[in-house]
Amino acid sequence: METSDRFSLEAERSILGECLKSKECFEKLLNLGVVSEDFYNTNHQKIYNALLNTYSKNDSTDVVLVARENKDISIGDLSQLLAESAPIDLKAHVKILMDLSVNRQYLNLAKEIQKGTHENIGDYIKKESEKISLLKSRIESDNTIITMNRIKPVDIYKAEKIKTGFKDIDKRILGFITGSLVVITGYNGNGKSTLINQMCIAESLSQGYKVFAYSPELTNSNLKSWLYPTIAIPEHFITKNYYGEEYKTIGNIGIKAIDEWINDKLYIYSDDSITSNEKQLLRDMEYMVKAKDVRVFIIDNLMKIDLEGSYKNELVAQKQFVNRLKEFARKYNAVVHLVSHPKKPNKDNPNKITKFDVAGSGDITNLADYVLSVTRVTNEMRETAKLRNVVLKDSIVKVMKDRPKGTSEFGIDLSFNSVRKRFYYYQDELNKDYGYTKEITQVECETIPFA
């Protein structure tokens, strides 16, 4: 590409041609922070401004509409740009455009200094240098500063969401919107891991989302033994006897069926390769997005990760890591579930958890989009509830923060089936088939013609 030290008409024409061809291309141009002054040719500046006005008014970059925005622009000129247009690396061309824009600003600054016409040359140099520095930062960074007219509003009811599987929660918060960070807390033995298996793993898989689960406190065998009963249907449980005591467990047919179904859907570290290194974990998460199309990530729990800089200031290190998780979720339109333990129970009310009771940095819940807790109902809680003529079930799942929809704090009272390892309020939540039996049926149907 032929360029001078001040401009490249070829780059300018290629960029404008692509924008006339594709509205999405123009949106990318806006997001990269390009303004009309970045174009050297005055006619190209006019075309850019006409594109901007057309896009703002009509959400389009149609050639006829663009030509109407400025009488100095002919449809013939725009058609010529379209005819010359060929597929380009837009970001690379924009970098050329903006690098040359910086060069021109430096040259103009030098000329103004030589003229000596400014009363306060120091202030002028400082002001112009700041403009150039801002432009250079836009070139070097993926972050850009934009105005509100370039942003499309989000309809929360139409946004992509992953349901929790609990009707009374989904009715209020609609589900977890993708691009979100979810913090889950609860005291030891209150059912955090079980809730995660059901709400974050089984539900996500049933809705077509792949999952990566990081749970260093459990061996993979323990995870499987606890997760599979949650997924299994009643017909795949068998009764066994241990010294005269009967118990139910999943039979080999059920295990094999779930194995085949879950094979390319749920990913975990092998027992001998699990990491506690923050950077390695984030790299592996990024790999899972790009190589396996994973969209749901579970980190159980925050305290098992060796955070960078924690020896200097643990709270700051926690904030930085949680912020990285938040950025990761937004960048890849994923849902990240982070388990964070609460502080020691309050002596006056040992069963109550608020979002302020999460241990560590207050920014853990500040940065989160959703904060949930799970509490096992104690005999004391039942007796207290009876005084209010309320009968409590087994556990309470509380939604303490819902940033996307702004729902007020609320809780739901759930029963727990110890055989199925499921929380439920309605019977269809207990009896839900998460989908692995559909593949069994499909295989059976496919084999009939060959019998």
MIKOLTI-625197 format. One record per residue (C-alpha): residue in one letter; x, y, z. Coordinates in nm, 2 decimals. Example, Ala and Ser with C-alpha at 12.3 -4.5 7.8 and 13.67 -1.06 7.14 Angstrom:
2
R	a	1.23	-0.45	0.78
R	s	1.37	-0.11	0.71
***
This chain:
451
R	m	0.00	0.00	0.00
R	e	0.14	0.34	-0.11
R	t	0.16	0.58	0.18
R	s	0.33	0.91	0.26
R	d	0.42	1.03	0.61
R	r	0.10	1.22	0.62
R	f	-0.18	1.02	0.46
R	s	-0.29	0.71	0.26
R	l	-0.58	0.78	0.03
R	e	-0.59	0.41	-0.05
R	a	-0.64	0.31	0.32
R	e	-0.91	0.59	0.36
R	r	-1.10	0.47	0.05
R	s	-1.08	0.10	0.15
R	i	-1.22	0.18	0.50
R	l	-1.51	0.39	0.37
R	g	-1.59	0.13	0.10
R	e	-1.62	-0.14	0.36
R	c	-1.84	0.08	0.58
R	l	-2.07	0.15	0.29
R	k	-2.09	-0.22	0.22
R	s	-2.16	-0.32	0.58
R	k	-2.33	-0.14	0.87
R	e	-2.15	-0.38	1.11
R	c	-1.81	-0.26	0.97
R	f	-1.90	0.10	1.04
R	e	-2.00	0.00	1.40
R	k	-1.65	-0.15	1.44
R	l	-1.50	0.17	1.31
R	l	-1.70	0.37	1.57
R	n	-1.59	0.13	1.84
R	l	-1.22	0.18	1.74
R	g	-1.27	0.55	1.81
R	v	-1.23	0.69	1.46
R	v	-1.34	1.04	1.40
R	s	-1.37	1.25	1.08
R	e	-1.05	1.44	1.15
R	d	-0.85	1.11	1.12
R	f	-0.92	1.12	0.74
R	y	-0.68	1.35	0.54
R	n	-0.90	1.40	0.23
R	t	-1.18	1.66	0.29
R	n	-1.42	1.46	0.07
R	h	-1.35	1.15	0.28
R	q	-1.43	1.35	0.59
R	k	-1.76	1.45	0.44
R	i	-1.84	1.09	0.35
R	y	-1.75	0.98	0.71
R	n	-1.98	1.25	0.86
R	a	-2.26	1.15	0.62
R	l	-2.22	0.79	0.72
R	l	-2.23	0.89	1.09
R	n	-2.55	1.09	1.04
R	t	-2.72	0.82	0.84
R	y	-2.63	0.55	1.09
R	s	-2.76	0.77	1.38
R	k	-3.09	0.85	1.21
R	n	-3.16	0.52	1.02
R	d	-2.94	0.26	1.18
R	s	-2.81	0.20	0.82
R	t	-2.52	0.28	0.59
R	d	-2.72	0.26	0.27
R	v	-2.56	0.44	-0.02
R	v	-2.87	0.64	-0.12
R	l	-2.93	0.75	0.23
R	v	-2.57	0.85	0.28
R	a	-2.58	1.06	-0.04
R	r	-2.89	1.25	0.08
R	e	-2.70	1.36	0.39
R	n	-2.47	1.59	0.19
R	k	-2.54	1.75	-0.15
R	d	-2.16	1.76	-0.22
R	i	-2.15	1.38	-0.22
R	s	-2.28	1.20	-0.53
R	i	-2.41	0.85	-0.55
R	g	-2.15	0.80	-0.83
R	d	-1.86	0.87	-0.59
R	l	-2.01	0.63	-0.33
R	s	-2.07	0.36	-0.59
R	q	-1.71	0.40	-0.70
R	l	-1.59	0.34	-0.34
R	l	-1.81	0.03	-0.33
R	a	-1.68	-0.10	-0.66
R	e	-1.32	-0.06	-0.54
R	s	-1.39	-0.22	-0.21
R	a	-1.23	-0.56	-0.13
R	p	-1.21	-0.76	0.19
R	i	-0.96	-0.59	0.43
R	d	-0.82	-0.63	0.78
R	l	-1.02	-0.33	0.92
R	k	-0.82	-0.30	1.24
R	a	-0.49	-0.29	1.05
R	h	-0.62	-0.03	0.81
R	v	-0.75	0.18	1.10
R	k	-0.41	0.16	1.26
R	i	-0.25	0.30	0.94
R	l	-0.52	0.58	0.93
R	m	-0.47	0.68	1.29
R	d	-0.09	0.66	1.29
R	l	-0.09	0.90	0.99
R	s	-0.33	1.12	1.18
R	v	-0.09	1.14	1.47
R	n	0.19	1.23	1.22
R	r	-0.02	1.52	1.08
R	q	-0.09	1.65	1.43
R	y	0.28	1.65	1.52
R	l	0.36	1.84	1.19
R	n	0.08	2.09	1.26
R	l	0.20	2.14	1.61
R	a	0.56	2.21	1.48
R	k	0.43	2.46	1.23
R	e	0.23	2.65	1.49
R	i	0.53	2.66	1.72
R	q	0.74	2.80	1.44
R	k	0.48	3.07	1.36
R	g	0.50	3.20	1.72
R	t	0.15	3.35	1.70
R	h	0.02	3.20	2.02
R	e	0.03	3.42	2.33
R	n	0.09	3.14	2.57
R	i	0.29	2.89	2.37
R	g	0.33	2.66	2.67
R	d	-0.04	2.61	2.73
R	y	-0.09	2.56	2.36
R	i	0.18	2.29	2.34
R	k	0.04	2.12	2.65
R	k	-0.32	2.12	2.51
R	e	-0.22	1.98	2.17
R	s	0.02	1.72	2.32
R	e	-0.27	1.59	2.53
R	k	-0.48	1.55	2.22
R	i	-0.21	1.36	2.04
R	s	-0.15	1.14	2.35
R	l	-0.52	1.05	2.36
R	l	-0.51	0.96	1.99
R	k	-0.20	0.74	2.04
R	s	-0.36	0.57	2.34
R	r	-0.66	0.48	2.11
R	i	-0.42	0.32	1.86
R	e	-0.24	0.12	2.13
R	s	-0.54	0.00	2.32
R	d	-0.85	-0.19	2.25
R	n	-1.04	0.04	2.49
R	t	-1.21	0.34	2.32
R	i	-1.41	0.63	2.45
R	i	-1.75	0.66	2.27
R	t	-2.06	0.87	2.30
R	m	-2.40	0.74	2.41
R	n	-2.56	0.78	2.06
R	r	-2.33	0.49	1.95
R	i	-2.47	0.25	2.21
R	k	-2.77	0.03	2.16
R	p	-2.99	-0.01	2.46
R	v	-3.04	-0.37	2.60
R	d	-3.38	-0.52	2.65
R	i	-3.32	-0.73	2.95
R	y	-3.62	-0.95	2.87
R	k	-3.46	-1.04	2.53
R	a	-3.10	-1.07	2.65
R	e	-2.94	-1.41	2.64
R	k	-2.99	-1.58	2.98
R	i	-2.92	-1.91	3.15
R	k	-3.21	-2.02	3.37
R	t	-3.15	-2.12	3.73
R	g	-3.41	-2.40	3.71
R	f	-3.60	-2.27	4.01
R	k	-3.93	-2.12	3.88
R	d	-3.97	-1.87	4.17
R	i	-3.62	-1.74	4.11
R	d	-3.63	-1.72	3.73
R	k	-3.97	-1.55	3.76
R	r	-3.80	-1.27	3.95
R	i	-3.45	-1.24	3.80
R	l	-3.53	-1.40	3.46
R	g	-3.21	-1.61	3.48
R	f	-2.84	-1.53	3.47
R	i	-2.77	-1.29	3.19
R	t	-2.46	-1.39	2.99
R	g	-2.16	-1.17	3.06
R	s	-2.23	-1.18	3.43
R	l	-2.03	-1.27	3.74
R	v	-2.23	-1.47	4.00
R	v	-2.11	-1.49	4.36
R	i	-2.25	-1.79	4.57
R	t	-2.19	-1.81	4.94
R	g	-2.30	-2.02	5.24
R	y	-2.16	-2.19	5.55
R	n	-1.99	-2.53	5.53
R	g	-2.23	-2.81	5.50
R	n	-2.52	-2.59	5.40
R	g	-2.53	-2.72	5.04
R	k	-2.32	-2.48	4.82
R	s	-2.17	-2.76	4.62
R	t	-2.50	-2.94	4.58
R	l	-2.67	-2.62	4.46
R	i	-2.39	-2.56	4.21
R	n	-2.42	-2.91	4.07
R	q	-2.79	-2.85	4.01
R	m	-2.82	-2.48	3.93
R	c	-2.49	-2.42	3.75
R	i	-2.39	-2.75	3.60
R	a	-2.70	-2.96	3.53
R	e	-2.92	-2.67	3.44
R	s	-2.66	-2.52	3.21
R	l	-2.59	-2.85	3.03
R	s	-2.97	-2.90	2.98
R	q	-2.99	-2.56	2.81
R	g	-2.71	-2.64	2.57
R	y	-2.42	-2.47	2.74
R	k	-2.08	-2.63	2.80
R	v	-1.93	-2.60	3.15
R	f	-1.59	-2.58	3.30
R	a	-1.58	-2.66	3.67
R	y	-1.28	-2.58	3.90
R	s	-1.32	-2.75	4.23
R	p	-0.98	-2.84	4.39
R	e	-1.14	-2.94	4.73
R	l	-1.30	-3.24	4.56
R	t	-1.14	-3.53	4.39
R	n	-1.29	-3.60	4.05
R	s	-1.44	-3.92	4.18
R	n	-1.62	-3.73	4.46
R	l	-1.75	-3.47	4.22
R	k	-1.89	-3.74	3.99
R	s	-2.04	-3.93	4.28
R	w	-2.22	-3.62	4.40
R	l	-2.31	-3.48	4.05
R	y	-2.45	-3.78	3.88
R	p	-2.74	-3.84	4.12
R	t	-2.85	-3.48	4.05
R	i	-2.87	-3.55	3.68
R	a	-3.01	-3.91	3.69
R	i	-3.37	-4.00	3.64
R	p	-3.55	-4.22	3.90
R	e	-3.55	-4.52	3.67
R	h	-3.17	-4.54	3.68
R	f	-3.14	-4.57	4.06
R	i	-3.10	-4.92	4.21
R	t	-3.14	-5.04	4.57
R	k	-2.84	-5.19	4.75
R	n	-2.79	-5.33	5.09
R	y	-2.51	-5.25	5.34
R	y	-2.51	-5.46	5.66
R	g	-2.89	-5.47	5.66
R	e	-2.94	-5.10	5.56
R	e	-3.09	-5.03	5.22
R	y	-2.98	-4.74	5.02
R	k	-3.02	-4.61	4.66
R	t	-2.75	-4.54	4.41
R	i	-2.72	-4.50	4.04
R	g	-2.68	-4.83	3.85
R	n	-2.43	-4.90	3.57
R	i	-2.68	-4.83	3.30
R	g	-2.75	-4.48	3.43
R	i	-2.38	-4.41	3.48
R	k	-2.29	-4.52	3.13
R	a	-2.57	-4.31	2.98
R	i	-2.47	-4.00	3.16
R	d	-2.10	-4.06	3.08
R	e	-2.18	-4.07	2.71
R	w	-2.41	-3.76	2.73
R	i	-2.17	-3.54	2.94
R	n	-1.86	-3.65	2.76
R	d	-1.80	-3.33	2.55
R	k	-2.01	-3.10	2.77
R	l	-1.84	-3.08	3.11
R	y	-1.47	-3.01	3.15
R	i	-1.25	-3.04	3.47
R	y	-0.88	-3.06	3.55
R	s	-0.74	-3.41	3.61
R	d	-0.66	-3.48	3.97
R	d	-0.29	-3.46	3.91
R	s	-0.29	-3.15	3.69
R	i	-0.52	-2.91	3.88
R	t	-0.37	-2.57	3.94
R	s	-0.39	-2.31	4.20
R	n	-0.21	-2.05	4.00
R	e	-0.43	-1.75	3.91
R	k	-0.27	-1.68	3.57
R	q	-0.28	-2.05	3.47
R	l	-0.64	-2.08	3.56
R	l	-0.74	-1.77	3.36
R	r	-0.53	-1.90	3.06
R	d	-0.71	-2.23	3.08
R	m	-1.05	-2.07	3.10
R	e	-0.97	-1.86	2.79
R	y	-0.86	-2.18	2.61
R	m	-1.19	-2.35	2.70
R	v	-1.38	-2.06	2.54
R	k	-1.18	-2.06	2.22
R	a	-1.12	-2.44	2.18
R	k	-1.43	-2.59	2.33
R	d	-1.69	-2.32	2.32
R	v	-1.74	-2.33	2.70
R	r	-1.97	-2.05	2.82
R	v	-2.02	-2.14	3.19
R	f	-1.74	-2.14	3.44
R	i	-1.75	-2.24	3.81
R	i	-1.47	-2.16	4.05
R	d	-1.52	-2.33	4.39
R	n	-1.37	-2.15	4.57
R	l	-1.18	-1.82	4.59
R	m	-0.97	-1.93	4.89
R	k	-0.81	-2.21	4.69
R	i	-0.64	-1.98	4.44
R	d	-0.29	-1.84	4.49
R	l	-0.36	-1.47	4.41
R	e	-0.08	-1.25	4.27
R	g	0.03	-1.00	4.52
R	s	-0.16	-1.15	4.81
R	y	0.15	-1.14	5.02
R	k	0.14	-0.76	4.99
R	n	-0.23	-0.70	5.04
R	e	-0.47	-0.99	5.02
R	l	-0.78	-0.77	4.99
R	v	-0.64	-0.58	4.69
R	a	-0.53	-0.91	4.53
R	q	-0.89	-1.05	4.57
R	k	-1.04	-0.74	4.42
R	q	-0.80	-0.76	4.12
R	f	-0.87	-1.13	4.06
R	v	-1.25	-1.08	4.09
R	n	-1.23	-0.79	3.85
R	r	-1.04	-1.01	3.60
R	l	-1.32	-1.27	3.63
R	k	-1.58	-0.99	3.56
R	e	-1.38	-0.88	3.26
R	f	-1.35	-1.24	3.14
R	a	-1.73	-1.29	3.16
R	r	-1.80	-0.97	2.97
R	k	-1.54	-1.03	2.70
R	y	-1.65	-1.38	2.62
R	n	-2.02	-1.33	2.70
R	a	-1.99	-1.61	2.96
R	v	-2.14	-1.67	3.31
R	v	-1.88	-1.71	3.58
R	h	-1.99	-1.86	3.91
R	l	-1.76	-1.78	4.20
R	v	-1.79	-1.95	4.54
R	s	-1.68	-1.73	4.83
R	h	-1.71	-1.84	5.19
R	p	-1.89	-1.61	5.45
R	k	-1.72	-1.47	5.76
R	k	-1.77	-1.65	6.09
R	p	-2.14	-1.66	6.20
R	n	-2.29	-1.37	6.39
R	k	-2.34	-1.48	6.75
R	d	-2.67	-1.30	6.78
R	n	-2.80	-1.45	6.45
R	p	-2.58	-1.74	6.34
R	n	-2.81	-1.85	6.05
R	k	-2.84	-1.51	5.88
R	i	-2.62	-1.43	5.58
R	t	-2.61	-1.09	5.40
R	k	-2.39	-0.99	5.11
R	f	-2.18	-0.80	5.36
R	d	-2.10	-1.13	5.54
R	v	-1.89	-1.26	5.25
R	a	-1.54	-1.30	5.37
R	g	-1.26	-1.10	5.22
R	s	-1.27	-0.78	5.01
R	g	-1.60	-0.60	5.00
R	d	-1.54	-0.56	4.62
R	i	-1.62	-0.93	4.57
R	t	-1.99	-0.86	4.60
R	n	-1.95	-0.50	4.47
R	l	-1.82	-0.63	4.14
R	a	-2.07	-0.92	4.12
R	d	-2.38	-0.90	3.91
R	y	-2.56	-1.15	4.12
R	v	-2.51	-1.26	4.48
R	l	-2.68	-1.57	4.61
R	s	-2.66	-1.76	4.94
R	v	-2.78	-2.10	5.06
R	t	-2.87	-2.18	5.42
R	r	-2.98	-2.51	5.57
R	v	-3.29	-2.47	5.79
R	t	-3.21	-2.56	6.15
R	n	-3.45	-2.67	6.42
R	e	-3.42	-2.33	6.59
R	m	-3.52	-2.16	6.26
R	r	-3.82	-2.39	6.23
R	e	-3.94	-2.32	6.59
R	t	-3.90	-1.95	6.53
R	a	-4.10	-1.97	6.21
R	k	-4.38	-2.16	6.38
R	l	-4.44	-1.86	6.60
R	r	-4.53	-1.67	6.28
R	n	-4.74	-1.96	6.15
R	v	-4.47	-2.04	5.89
R	v	-4.36	-2.39	5.81
R	l	-4.00	-2.40	5.67
R	k	-3.88	-2.68	5.45
R	d	-3.51	-2.78	5.43
R	s	-3.31	-2.49	5.28
R	i	-3.34	-2.13	5.19
R	v	-3.18	-1.99	4.87
R	k	-3.16	-1.62	4.89
R	v	-3.09	-1.37	4.60
R	m	-2.92	-1.08	4.77
R	k	-2.82	-0.89	4.46
R	d	-2.96	-0.87	4.11
R	r	-2.78	-0.59	3.93
R	p	-2.92	-0.64	3.57
R	k	-3.29	-0.63	3.67
R	g	-3.26	-0.45	4.00
R	t	-3.48	-0.70	4.19
R	s	-3.51	-0.65	4.56
R	e	-3.36	-0.91	4.79
R	f	-3.57	-1.22	4.83
R	g	-3.55	-1.58	4.93
R	i	-3.72	-1.91	4.84
R	d	-3.78	-2.20	5.07
R	l	-3.68	-2.54	4.92
R	s	-3.71	-2.90	5.00
R	f	-3.41	-3.13	4.96
R	n	-3.41	-3.49	4.83
R	s	-3.10	-3.66	4.97
R	v	-3.12	-3.95	4.72
R	r	-3.16	-3.73	4.41
R	k	-2.93	-3.46	4.55
R	r	-3.18	-3.20	4.44
R	f	-3.34	-2.89	4.58
R	y	-3.70	-2.83	4.48
R	y	-4.02	-2.64	4.55
R	y	-4.23	-2.79	4.28
R	q	-4.25	-3.15	4.19
R	d	-4.14	-3.09	3.83
R	e	-3.82	-2.94	3.97
R	l	-3.75	-3.26	4.15
R	n	-3.85	-3.48	3.85
R	k	-3.69	-3.28	3.58
R	d	-3.50	-3.47	3.31
R	y	-3.19	-3.28	3.23
R	g	-3.17	-3.44	2.88
R	y	-2.93	-3.73	2.88
R	t	-3.22	-3.98	2.82
R	k	-3.30	-3.81	2.49
R	e	-2.98	-3.92	2.35
R	i	-3.04	-4.28	2.47
R	t	-3.38	-4.27	2.29
R	q	-3.22	-4.13	1.98
R	v	-2.95	-4.41	1.97
R	e	-3.22	-4.68	2.02
R	c	-3.43	-4.54	1.73
R	e	-3.13	-4.52	1.50
R	t	-3.04	-4.88	1.56
R	i	-3.38	-5.03	1.48
R	p	-3.35	-5.02	1.10
R	f	-3.03	-5.22	1.12
R	a	-3.17	-5.49	1.35
***
